[in-house]
């Protein structure tokens, strides 16, 4: 990676933008952007490249305004981490591995990095499910995590005091990721991850005092009979993976299933709900 990049900003008449962009691409082989009408920008690897581009532009359009400035290069191998932060959900702290966190008394830490398996805390539906899980999980509960993905909810449950957590995932490849995450968080002895149909496996793994289903509204609806069979008396079912506009569509499903809403979370346009049997 070059030590310094050079940003070239070309300003002219809006009707010339396409022609200017064509010259830039032809001379540099790089892409362009148009942050404003009549303005074309590109980035080159050296000040000499920037000067040559400026010379080509003035040869064709001498009235252009061309600015050249040095910029710090971006290391894209780590730039994707920007914006990913540690988050707190009551006594639960969720953090990526590259941000060190010290737990205060009574707090627990779950370390999860964004991977191909869904569930890192960067999505509103996962955050909503985590918030509800932290509020309603009781010590020694058995927890079922339907659509477990990265294993984040099952791992969090064990760290928060569940006697065991069973994650069920239809994507086989996600199981290895979830199991590795459990080992990283020293939760491997309390978690089990299974591949298969959650509607069939959940009743076999139950009865569970708390069940989380962070998938989609349509899938949550399909899984409802299995969830009801797997839920222990007075147990809590947490549903996530639904946009806020879907709340009014899922409430009738809860009512028909004799489930009463006891808690809700709205986060980034996503709606998560906790319900208990009547």
C-alpha positions as CSV (number, residue, x, y, z in Angstrom):
1,X,0.0,0.0,0.0
2,X,1.4,3.4,-1.0
3,X,2.4,5.7,1.8
4,X,0.3,8.6,0.5
5,X,-2.5,8.9,-2.0
6,X,-3.4,12.0,-3.9
7,X,-6.9,13.3,-4.4
8,X,-7.7,15.2,-7.6
9,X,-10.9,17.3,-7.7
10,X,-12.0,18.8,-11.0
11,X,-14.6,21.5,-11.2
12,X,-16.2,22.7,-14.4
13,X,-19.5,23.0,-16.2
14,X,-22.0,20.2,-15.4
15,X,-22.4,19.5,-19.1
16,X,-18.7,18.6,-19.3
17,X,-18.7,16.1,-16.4
18,X,-19.1,13.0,-18.6
19,X,-16.2,14.1,-20.9
20,X,-14.0,14.9,-17.9
21,X,-14.8,11.6,-16.3
22,X,-13.9,9.8,-19.5
23,X,-10.5,11.6,-19.6
24,X,-9.8,10.7,-15.9
25,X,-10.6,7.0,-16.5
26,X,-8.5,6.9,-19.7
27,X,-5.5,8.5,-18.1
28,X,-5.5,6.9,-14.7
29,X,-7.4,3.7,-15.1
30,X,-9.2,4.6,-11.8
31,X,-12.9,5.2,-11.1
32,X,-14.4,8.5,-10.5
33,X,-17.1,10.0,-8.2
34,X,-19.3,13.1,-8.6
35,X,-19.9,14.6,-5.2
36,X,-21.7,17.6,-6.7
37,X,-22.9,18.8,-10.0
38,X,-20.0,19.7,-12.2
39,X,-17.4,18.2,-9.8
40,X,-15.5,15.0,-10.6
41,X,-13.0,13.4,-8.2
42,X,-10.5,10.6,-8.4
43,X,-7.6,9.3,-6.3
44,X,-4.1,8.5,-7.7
45,X,-1.0,6.9,-6.2
46,X,1.5,9.7,-6.6
47,X,1.8,13.5,-6.9
48,X,3.4,12.9,-10.4
49,X,0.3,11.0,-11.5
50,X,-1.9,13.8,-10.3
51,X,0.2,16.4,-12.1
52,X,0.0,14.4,-15.4
53,X,-3.8,14.1,-15.1
54,X,-4.0,17.8,-14.5
55,X,-1.9,18.4,-17.7
56,X,-4.2,16.2,-19.8
57,X,-7.3,18.0,-18.5
58,X,-5.9,21.5,-19.2
59,X,-4.9,20.5,-22.7
60,X,-8.5,19.8,-23.5
61,X,-10.3,22.2,-21.1
62,X,-8.1,25.1,-20.0
63,X,-10.8,26.8,-17.9
64,X,-11.2,23.9,-15.4
65,X,-10.4,24.3,-11.8
66,X,-8.2,21.3,-10.6
67,X,-7.2,20.8,-7.0
68,X,-4.7,18.3,-5.8
69,X,-4.3,17.3,-2.2
70,X,-2.6,14.4,-0.3
71,X,-4.8,12.0,1.6
72,X,-4.1,9.2,4.1
73,X,-4.6,5.8,2.5
74,X,-7.2,3.5,3.8
75,X,-6.3,0.0,4.9
76,X,-9.4,-1.9,3.8
77,X,-8.3,-5.0,5.6
78,X,-9.2,-3.3,8.9
79,X,-11.3,-0.3,7.7
80,X,-14.5,-2.5,7.8
81,X,-14.2,-2.5,11.6
82,X,-14.9,1.3,11.8
83,X,-18.3,1.9,13.4
84,X,-18.4,-1.5,15.2
85,X,-18.4,-0.8,18.9
86,X,-19.0,-2.5,22.3
87,X,-22.7,-2.5,23.4
88,X,-24.4,-3.0,26.7
89,X,-27.7,-4.7,27.4
90,X,-28.2,-4.4,31.1
91,X,-25.6,-6.6,32.7
92,X,-24.5,-8.0,29.3
93,X,-21.7,-6.4,27.4
94,X,-21.2,-7.4,23.7
95,X,-17.9,-6.6,22.1
96,X,-15.8,-7.5,19.1
97,X,-12.4,-9.1,19.8
98,X,-10.3,-6.1,18.9
99,X,-12.0,-3.8,21.6
100,X,-10.8,-4.9,25.1
101,X,-13.5,-4.6,27.7
102,X,-13.4,-5.0,31.5
103,X,-16.6,-6.2,33.2
104,X,-17.8,-4.5,36.3
105,X,-19.1,-6.6,39.2
106,X,-22.3,-8.3,38.0
107,X,-21.6,-7.9,34.3
108,X,-20.8,-10.5,31.8
109,X,-18.9,-10.2,28.5
110,X,-19.7,-11.9,25.2
111,X,-17.1,-11.5,22.4
112,X,-18.4,-11.9,18.9
113,X,-16.8,-10.8,15.6
114,X,-18.9,-10.2,12.4
115,X,-18.7,-13.3,10.3
116,X,-20.7,-15.0,7.6
117,X,-23.1,-16.4,10.2
118,X,-25.8,-13.9,11.1
119,X,-25.6,-12.3,14.6
120,X,-23.0,-9.9,15.7
121,X,-25.0,-7.2,17.5
122,X,-24.7,-4.9,14.5
123,X,-28.3,-5.6,13.5
124,X,-31.3,-4.1,15.3
125,X,-33.1,-7.4,15.4
126,X,-30.2,-9.1,17.2
127,X,-29.9,-6.2,19.6
128,X,-33.6,-6.4,20.4
129,X,-33.4,-10.1,21.1
130,X,-30.4,-9.6,23.3
131,X,-32.1,-6.8,25.3
132,X,-35.2,-9.0,25.9
133,X,-33.1,-12.1,26.7
134,X,-31.2,-10.1,29.4
135,X,-34.4,-8.8,30.9
136,X,-36.4,-12.1,31.0
137,X,-33.9,-14.9,31.4
138,X,-33.9,-16.4,34.9
139,X,-31.1,-18.3,36.6
140,X,-31.1,-22.0,35.6
141,X,-33.5,-21.6,32.7
142,X,-33.1,-23.8,29.7
143,X,-33.0,-21.7,26.6
144,X,-33.6,-22.6,23.0
145,X,-32.2,-20.4,20.2
146,X,-34.0,-21.0,16.9
147,X,-32.1,-19.8,13.9
148,X,-29.0,-19.6,16.0
149,X,-26.6,-18.3,13.3
150,X,-23.4,-17.2,15.1
151,X,-24.6,-18.6,18.4
152,X,-24.7,-15.2,20.0
153,X,-28.1,-15.6,21.8
154,X,-27.3,-19.1,23.1
155,X,-23.9,-18.0,24.3
156,X,-25.3,-14.9,25.9
157,X,-27.9,-17.0,27.7
158,X,-25.3,-19.3,29.2
159,X,-23.2,-16.3,30.3
160,X,-26.2,-14.7,31.9
161,X,-26.9,-17.9,34.0
162,X,-29.0,-20.3,31.9
163,X,-28.3,-23.9,32.9
164,X,-28.0,-24.8,29.2
165,X,-28.8,-23.4,25.8
166,X,-29.6,-25.3,22.6
167,X,-29.1,-23.5,19.2
168,X,-30.9,-24.9,16.2
169,X,-29.8,-23.8,12.7
170,X,-30.8,-24.9,9.3
171,X,-27.5,-23.8,7.7
172,X,-25.0,-26.5,8.5
173,X,-21.9,-24.3,7.9
174,X,-23.0,-21.9,10.7
175,X,-22.6,-24.7,13.3
176,X,-18.8,-24.6,13.2
177,X,-18.9,-20.8,13.6
178,X,-21.3,-21.0,16.6
179,X,-19.2,-23.7,18.2
180,X,-16.0,-21.7,17.8
181,X,-17.7,-18.6,19.3
182,X,-18.9,-20.7,22.3
183,X,-15.3,-21.9,22.9
184,X,-14.0,-18.3,22.6
185,X,-16.5,-17.2,25.3
186,X,-15.9,-20.3,27.5
187,X,-19.5,-21.3,27.0
188,X,-18.9,-24.6,25.2
189,X,-20.0,-26.7,28.1
190,X,-23.4,-25.1,28.4
191,X,-24.2,-24.8,24.7
192,X,-25.3,-27.4,22.1
193,X,-25.8,-26.5,18.4
194,X,-27.9,-28.7,16.2
195,X,-28.6,-28.6,12.4
196,X,-32.1,-29.2,11.3
197,X,-35.7,-28.0,11.3
198,X,-36.4,-25.9,14.4
199,X,-40.1,-26.8,14.2
200,X,-39.3,-30.4,14.6
201,X,-36.2,-30.2,16.9
202,X,-37.5,-27.6,19.4
203,X,-40.2,-29.8,21.0
204,X,-37.6,-32.6,21.4
205,X,-35.1,-30.2,23.1
206,X,-37.7,-28.7,25.4
207,X,-39.5,-27.9,27.6
208,X,-37.6,-24.7,27.7
209,X,-38.3,-21.7,30.0
210,X,-37.2,-19.2,27.4
211,X,-37.1,-19.5,23.6
212,X,-35.7,-17.0,21.1
213,X,-36.7,-17.1,17.5
214,X,-34.7,-14.3,15.6
215,X,-35.6,-15.2,12.0
216,X,-38.3,-13.6,9.9
217,X,-42.0,-12.9,10.6
218,X,-43.1,-15.6,8.1
219,X,-40.8,-18.2,9.7
220,X,-41.7,-17.2,13.2
221,X,-45.3,-17.8,12.3
222,X,-44.6,-21.2,10.7
223,X,-42.6,-22.2,13.8
224,X,-45.2,-21.2,16.3
225,X,-46.8,-24.6,16.8
226,X,-43.4,-26.1,17.5
227,X,-42.5,-23.2,19.8
228,X,-45.7,-23.7,21.8
229,X,-45.0,-27.4,22.2
230,X,-41.4,-26.6,23.4
231,X,-42.3,-23.8,25.8
232,X,-42.4,-24.7,29.5
233,X,-45.4,-23.6,31.6
234,X,-45.1,-19.9,32.3
235,X,-42.1,-19.7,29.9
236,X,-41.2,-16.7,27.7
237,X,-41.0,-16.7,24.0
238,X,-38.9,-13.9,22.3
239,X,-39.5,-13.2,18.6
240,X,-37.3,-11.0,16.5
241,X,-36.3,-10.5,12.9
242,X,-39.3,-8.4,12.1
243,X,-39.5,-4.8,11.0
244,X,-41.5,-2.3,13.0
245,X,-44.2,-2.2,10.3
246,X,-44.7,-5.9,10.8
247,X,-45.7,-5.6,14.4
248,X,-49.4,-5.2,13.7
249,X,-49.2,-8.3,11.4
250,X,-47.6,-10.5,14.1
251,X,-49.7,-9.4,17.1
252,X,-52.7,-11.4,15.8
253,X,-50.5,-14.5,15.5
254,X,-49.5,-14.1,19.2
255,X,-53.2,-13.7,20.2
256,X,-54.3,-16.7,18.3
257,X,-51.5,-18.7,20.0
258,X,-52.7,-17.6,23.4
259,X,-49.5,-15.6,24.0
260,X,-49.6,-12.3,25.9
261,X,-47.1,-9.5,25.1
262,X,-45.0,-8.7,28.1
263,X,-42.2,-6.6,26.6
264,X,-41.1,-5.0,23.3
265,X,-38.0,-3.4,21.9
266,X,-37.7,-1.2,18.8
267,X,-34.2,-0.7,17.5
268,X,-33.2,0.8,14.1
269,X,-36.6,0.1,12.5
270,X,-36.7,-3.5,13.9
271,X,-39.3,-4.8,16.3
272,X,-38.7,-7.6,18.9
273,X,-41.3,-8.9,21.3
274,X,-41.4,-11.1,24.4
275,X,-44.6,-13.0,25.2
276,X,-45.9,-15.4,27.8
277,X,-48.7,-18.0,27.7
278,X,-52.1,-16.9,29.1
